[in-house]
Amino acid sequence: MPLYRYEALSLEGKKHKGMINADCLEMAKERLKKQKIIVTSLEKQKIKGAISNLSKASLLDFTRDIANLLSSGMPLYESLVIAEEKSLHSKEHPLFLDLCDQVKQGKKLSDVLAHYPKTFDSIYISMVRAAEESGSLADVFMQLTKVIARGEKLKKQMVGALTYPAFLCSFCLVVVVALFVFIIPSMQELLEGRRLHPLTECVLSISRFLSVYGNWIGLIFAVQALFLFLFFRSRKGKEACKKGLLYIPLVKKMVSQAVMIRFSRTLGILLKNSVALPTALRLSAKVMDHPTFSEVVERAEKKIMEGKKLSMELGQSKWFAPMVVKMIATAEEVGKIDDMLLHIAEIYEEDLEKSLQQFTSLLQPIMLLLLGLIVGVVLLSVLLPLTDVSSFL
């Protein structure tokens, strides 16, 4: 439903600016007329993708504000109005104004959020819809706040663990290229006519090769890098990359832990808010964001519809740890699957933090050692002809 920006005068002569939601221009005029104001300007507001797609930070702020306001006893509409006023001077303001306007018309919040699927995913909407039926909106928004915050924390931890190794790798590449392309060629005249060590001959040959064909090699690498970038941005490329990570020993462990955190927490919260198990599994499979694990959960969903147990179906996959399967099986016996899943998420959070620390503490010295080894070999090859050390080799 489109938004219309209006300027108007009240009966007291005060100026008003705002937006209103309506199916067409005439309906917008009718709605404004009922508010007993004199409209001086009315035009359709174009909502671009940047407006209808909130950042994670904005979504977290909105969810936290609504949770706090509802917990303090404030009605939903008034809470939305405060959130809308907070975003008054931002480009996201039309979205919040639309939420206020449609809720004011009597529509359910979950139905209004469904108009913005890029911002509010299916899990968010399902939890809000379940809360509307049970009357626990404040609790659900509190849970959503924790889910989004923990998800962002997990993402930052993963990015932080890979940033420093990536920087070291790039620095190592720059140093090596600089040595072979700039430093060593400038010393070739000094080494002419000398009896060279095989190591020195090898380094000089590599340097000459790079000097002659360096531009072509750089172009080939650039084209390959562009191809890989486009490939890994595609759906098939992302899936292939995620599946491939499961065969790298230490990385496999961290990927599995991250996926299990998302799966356990999402499924636990959905079940805690009275979402049916098959529906909760279908939504959890999407949030796992990994094709291998998602396929296992999707198969389990179909089997559960036939009366099978969740633990039995997950246990048939090698990707779900036996500990997780046994804990879920125990919870099924006592009917506390939601609490057990949230407990599993907490366990894996602690394990992931330890794994990330081990990964960074192990990878950093390896990268430094590799950089030192490469630079040391190149420097040694240059120094050998200039000293008497070659006579000992």
C-alpha atoms as one frame of an Amber mdcrd trajectory, in Angstrom:
protein
   0.000   0.000   0.000   1.558   3.354  -1.053   2.399   6.224   1.270   1.422
   9.848   0.667   3.314  12.813   2.079   1.066  15.703   3.081   1.230  19.227
   4.440  -1.821  20.570   6.204  -3.243  23.224   8.546  -5.212  22.418  11.668
  -8.370  24.322  12.630  -6.183  26.406  14.952  -3.929  27.341  12.020  -0.935
  25.182  12.978   1.116  23.575  10.212   1.354  19.794  10.062   3.593  17.566
   7.980   3.396  13.796   7.784   2.590  10.723   5.784  -0.506   8.632   5.405
  -1.158   5.162   4.002  -3.904   4.705   1.398  -4.778   2.672  -1.685  -5.047
   5.754  -3.892  -4.832   9.533  -3.828  -8.597  10.016  -3.394  -8.685   7.656
  -0.417  -5.763   9.528   1.138  -7.744  12.774   0.788 -10.789  11.149   2.425
  -8.749   9.892   5.373  -7.153  13.294   5.902 -10.546  14.973   5.653 -11.818
  12.845   8.555  -8.957  14.179  10.680 -10.453  17.678  10.320  -7.394  19.311
   8.824  -6.970  21.473   5.727  -4.626  19.768   3.238  -2.352  22.163   1.392
  -0.090  19.607  -0.308  -0.436  15.879  -1.008   1.904  13.731  -3.084   2.864
  10.085  -3.336   6.008   9.083  -1.450   8.348   6.708  -3.270   9.822   4.105
  -0.933  13.088   2.883  -2.393  14.900  -0.309  -1.468  17.233   1.559   0.888
  14.213   2.707   2.925  12.362  -0.593   2.993  15.476  -2.526   3.949  16.679
  -1.626   7.449  20.208  -2.373   8.531  20.739  -4.878  11.314  21.677  -2.057
  13.668  18.426  -0.187  12.934  16.394  -3.383  13.250  18.030  -4.127  16.598
  17.320  -0.598  17.871  13.694  -0.789  16.754  13.144  -4.216  18.325  14.826
  -3.190  21.589  12.791   0.035  21.801   9.492  -1.771  21.234  10.434  -4.453
  23.790  11.278  -1.856  26.455   8.172   0.231  25.776   5.825  -2.757  25.829
   7.455  -4.083  29.011   6.780  -0.739  30.701   3.067  -1.190  30.015   2.699
   1.107  27.009   0.211   0.000  24.305   1.540  -1.215  20.951   0.415   1.749
  18.866   1.911   4.323  21.241   5.150   2.320  21.267   5.274   2.378  17.476
   4.608   6.131  17.475   7.597   6.725  19.763   9.787   4.563  17.496   8.501
   6.543  14.503   9.279   9.883  16.157  12.793   8.653  16.963  13.414   8.044
  13.228  11.850  11.353  12.189  14.904  12.717  10.353  16.170   9.441   8.911
  15.541   7.914   5.503  13.840   4.984   7.281  11.072   7.203   8.636   8.440
   6.263   5.968   8.685   2.593   6.959   8.017   3.325  10.639   5.253   5.732
   9.723   3.646   3.040   7.593   3.753   0.614  10.536   2.037   3.168  12.761
  -0.593   4.030  10.181  -1.603   0.443   9.398  -1.669  -0.631  13.054  -3.845
   2.419  13.742  -6.278   1.096  11.117  -6.659  -2.086  13.150  -4.334  -4.389
  11.230  -2.177  -6.948  13.027   1.456  -6.008  13.438   2.620  -9.331  11.975
   0.623  -8.699   8.782   2.102  -5.211   8.467   5.665  -6.488   9.012   5.100
  -9.020   6.224   5.026  -6.104   3.756   8.765  -5.672   4.369  10.297  -9.147
   3.932  13.803  -7.763   3.355  13.806  -6.274   6.844  11.590  -8.634   8.849
  12.286 -12.251   7.981   9.834 -15.140   8.302  11.091 -16.054  11.789  10.586
 -12.525  13.071   7.065 -12.402  11.644   6.154 -15.897  12.904   7.236 -15.055
  16.441   5.267 -11.801  16.417   2.206 -13.599  15.039   2.441 -16.274  17.746
   2.832 -13.560  20.403  -0.277 -11.748  19.146  -2.278 -14.922  19.631  -0.878
 -15.615  23.107  -0.739 -11.974  24.250   2.988 -12.010  24.998   4.311  -9.346
  22.621   6.643  -7.793  25.204   8.337 -11.111  25.962   8.708 -11.988  22.301
  10.257  -8.633  21.409  12.699  -9.140  24.279  13.599 -12.554  22.849  13.955
 -11.111  19.352  16.283  -8.444  20.711  18.524 -11.121  22.202  18.432 -13.214
  19.024  19.420 -10.307  16.763  22.081  -9.050  19.188  23.650 -12.484  19.590
  23.530 -13.062  15.852  25.407  -9.811  15.241  27.897 -10.675  17.982  28.538
 -14.061  16.392  29.024 -12.453  12.980  31.521  -9.934  14.379  33.440 -12.695
  16.148  33.744 -14.699  12.928  34.804 -11.650  10.911  37.260 -10.574  13.608
  38.859 -14.019  13.690  39.533 -13.874   9.936  40.509 -10.209   9.583  44.013
 -10.387  11.045  45.050 -13.561   9.145  43.723 -12.015   5.935  45.759  -8.857
   6.610  48.910 -10.909   7.249  48.371 -12.910   4.085  47.933  -9.740   2.018
  50.987  -8.141   3.604  53.040 -11.269   2.899  51.989 -11.196  -0.757  52.885
  -7.504  -1.114  56.317  -8.037   0.450  57.137 -11.018  -1.769  56.025  -9.222
  -4.945  58.056  -6.141  -3.975  61.167  -8.281  -3.395  60.916 -10.155  -6.699
  59.819  -7.247  -8.877  61.748  -4.260  -7.449  64.540  -5.260  -5.050  66.120
  -8.304  -6.714  66.174  -6.876 -10.306  68.116  -3.859  -9.020  70.835  -6.211
  -7.710  71.232  -8.383 -10.813  74.053  -6.235 -12.254  75.954  -6.613  -8.982
  75.744 -10.409  -9.245  76.775 -10.707 -12.900  79.928 -12.740 -13.506  79.829
 -14.426 -10.129  79.469 -18.092  -9.443  76.003 -18.264  -7.956  74.486 -20.694
  -5.538  71.543 -22.760  -6.955  69.219 -21.033  -4.496  70.290 -17.643  -5.820
  69.915 -18.817  -9.448  66.393 -19.999  -8.675  65.367 -16.705  -7.058  66.884
 -14.669  -9.913  65.085 -16.810 -12.497  61.780 -16.225 -10.753  62.483 -12.508
 -10.591  63.346 -12.345 -14.350  60.223 -14.303 -15.197  58.037 -11.937 -13.163
  59.728  -8.890 -14.685  58.947 -10.101 -18.218  55.532 -11.658 -17.728  54.418
  -9.821 -14.570  51.756  -7.760 -16.340  50.188 -10.825 -17.940  50.320 -12.767
 -14.674  48.699  -9.840 -12.850  45.970  -9.647 -15.493  45.308 -13.393 -15.261
  45.083 -13.213 -11.476  42.754 -10.204 -11.685  40.431 -12.018 -14.114  40.466
 -15.139 -11.941  39.785 -13.064  -8.827  36.849 -11.364 -10.561  35.493 -14.714
 -11.726  35.779 -16.202  -8.233  34.171 -13.107  -6.718  31.182 -13.341  -9.064
  30.963 -17.114  -8.607  30.947 -16.956  -4.811  28.328 -14.221  -4.913  25.970
 -16.534  -6.800  23.773 -19.004  -4.975  25.606 -22.056  -6.287  28.955 -20.510
  -5.445  27.936 -19.735  -1.882  26.594 -23.250  -1.390  29.756 -24.818  -2.826
  31.920 -22.653  -0.561  29.922 -23.501   2.555  30.005 -27.211   1.754  33.732
 -27.060   1.061  34.433 -25.478   4.464  33.153 -28.649   6.136  36.226 -30.514
   4.848  38.792 -28.151   6.393  39.551 -29.592   9.861  39.584 -26.559  12.186
  37.215 -24.468  10.054  34.727 -27.350   9.934  34.449 -27.268  13.719  33.727
 -23.539  13.850  31.215 -23.646  10.982  29.340 -26.529  12.632  29.253 -24.699
  15.960  27.946 -21.492  14.375  25.226 -23.386  12.497  24.194 -25.290  15.628
  23.886 -22.028  17.587  21.522 -20.551  14.985  19.507 -23.759  14.693  19.159
 -24.467  18.413  18.326 -20.925  19.469  15.842 -20.320  16.651  14.047 -23.634
  17.072  14.001 -23.280  20.865  12.508 -19.785  20.799   9.907 -20.722  18.172
   8.802 -23.762  20.177   8.719 -21.679  23.358   6.281 -19.321  21.616   3.909
 -22.159  20.684   4.922 -22.465  17.023   4.225 -25.998  15.737   7.321 -28.209
  15.445   7.099 -28.769  11.643   6.717 -25.027  11.043   9.503 -24.237  13.492
  11.815 -26.720  11.747  11.073 -25.221   8.353  11.906 -21.729   9.611  14.997
 -22.947  11.474  16.304 -24.641   8.328  16.294 -21.256   6.586  18.133 -19.441
   9.372  20.883 -22.097   9.498  22.225 -20.609   6.262  24.057 -23.808   5.331
  22.776 -26.178   2.613  24.184 -29.371   4.169  22.562 -28.849   7.577  19.389
 -27.383   6.081  18.842 -30.514   3.986  19.050 -32.661   7.131  16.474 -30.519
   8.964  14.148 -30.415   5.947  14.207 -34.220   5.749  13.540 -34.396   9.480
  10.545 -32.084   9.038   8.972 -34.454   6.512   9.569 -37.493   8.737   8.078
 -35.739  11.776   4.904 -35.185   9.779   4.799 -38.978   9.530   5.086 -39.362
  13.311   8.863 -39.833  13.708  10.920 -38.291  16.522  13.231 -35.360  15.905
  16.188 -36.914  17.719  15.890 -40.117  15.684  15.956 -38.252  12.367  18.814
 -35.938  13.324  20.783 -38.902  14.636  20.855 -40.458  11.170  23.044 -37.577
   9.938  26.784 -37.428  10.589  26.655 -33.631  10.784  24.733 -33.470  14.058
  26.918 -34.281  17.060  25.859 -37.311  19.144  25.721 -35.068  22.222  23.093
 -32.855  20.585  21.018 -35.839  19.487  21.104 -37.413  22.971  20.178 -34.138
  24.675  17.214 -33.655  22.325  16.147 -37.288  22.883  16.205 -36.757  26.646
  14.188 -33.542  26.287  11.600 -35.319  24.147  10.969 -37.779  26.960  10.161
 -35.033  29.467   8.559 -32.609  26.980  11.115 -29.803  27.404  12.626 -29.579
  23.926  12.549 -25.772  23.841  14.523 -25.353  27.074  17.027 -28.017  26.038
  17.614 -26.380  22.645  18.292 -23.008  24.256  20.714 -24.750  26.630  22.467
 -26.363  23.650  22.815 -22.930  22.019  24.525 -21.584  25.161  26.919 -24.551
  25.253  27.896 -24.069  21.615  28.351 -20.329  22.128  31.012 -21.015  24.747
  32.625 -23.663  22.539  32.690 -21.320  19.539  34.417 -18.567  21.520  37.116
 -21.054  22.547  37.466 -22.329  18.975  37.848 -18.790  17.615  40.531 -18.024
  20.189  42.385 -21.225  19.297  42.065 -20.473  15.584  43.482 -16.959  15.861
  46.217 -17.964  18.322  47.303 -20.806  16.015  46.980 -19.075  12.664  48.779
 -15.853  13.556  52.168 -17.427  14.383  51.867 -19.719  11.366  51.341 -16.731
   9.060  54.199 -14.811  10.674  56.478 -17.847  10.384  55.554 -18.274   6.728
  56.212 -14.596   6.012  59.556 -14.736   7.810  60.545 -17.926   5.989  59.800
 -16.498   2.534  61.540 -13.201   3.201  64.467 -14.994   4.856  64.989 -17.341
   1.897  64.934 -14.452  -0.574  67.368 -12.369   1.466  69.685 -15.345   1.997
  69.770 -16.031  -1.733  70.852 -12.437  -2.354  73.455 -12.359   0.417  75.109
 -15.692  -0.433  77.089 -14.406  -3.459  78.220 -11.348  -1.473  79.775 -13.284
   1.402  81.978 -16.255   2.028  79.059 -18.201   3.479  78.557 -19.886   0.132
  81.831 -21.723   0.578  80.404 -23.602   3.521  77.321 -24.799   1.599
